């Protein structure tokens, strides 16, 4: 069965320290992978995406993610957290099969401590 | 450029009443269309998706149904709403292998 798991529902980091948000998927098909961010009372904004090109993907606002097929992971990182990064982050996976559905994880709430 | 329209933005409906939420896409042909429900702590739950006119796949057995009468129109319906149908509903479109593009959402409150 196809699934996506965000391992942490909440992550807290201090401003200026690195951010790591974890995402794993399960599928026998080649995936496209995405990270979205949602600020309070706002819509979903695409941070970055992997669609079978370079495995290290750079996105907006200093975020990047690395696709690791052997680990079925697509973790999101940022070297130095900023207060404005406080938001909810969603990992999404799209599988290249006849169904072609896009599945989202349950989200990770990122808290930035001053 | 492509745009997606979803309406209404908010809706308050009594239990047992019918529901119809509509979503239309402009600027693209034969998109995949999706209905999601967002609830706190549960992320975006995929409810229905469609890869073409009249082709609907249901992900979660429930009180809702979906239809795609035209290439760029996707409708979410219910004959009788339940309290548990309250939530934030999002329509999205996509073409392989790109990301999903979302409408502004509908906040449904069933009272």
Interface residues (C-beta under 8 A of the other chain):
Chain A: X6 X9 X32 X34 X36 X43 X44 X46 X49 X51 X52 X90 X92 X94 X96 X99 X100 X101 X102 X103 X104 X105 X106 X107
Chain B: X32 X34 X36 X41 X42 X43 X44 X45 X46 X49 X51 X57 X59 X90 X92 X94 X96 X97 X98 X99 X100 X102 X104 X105
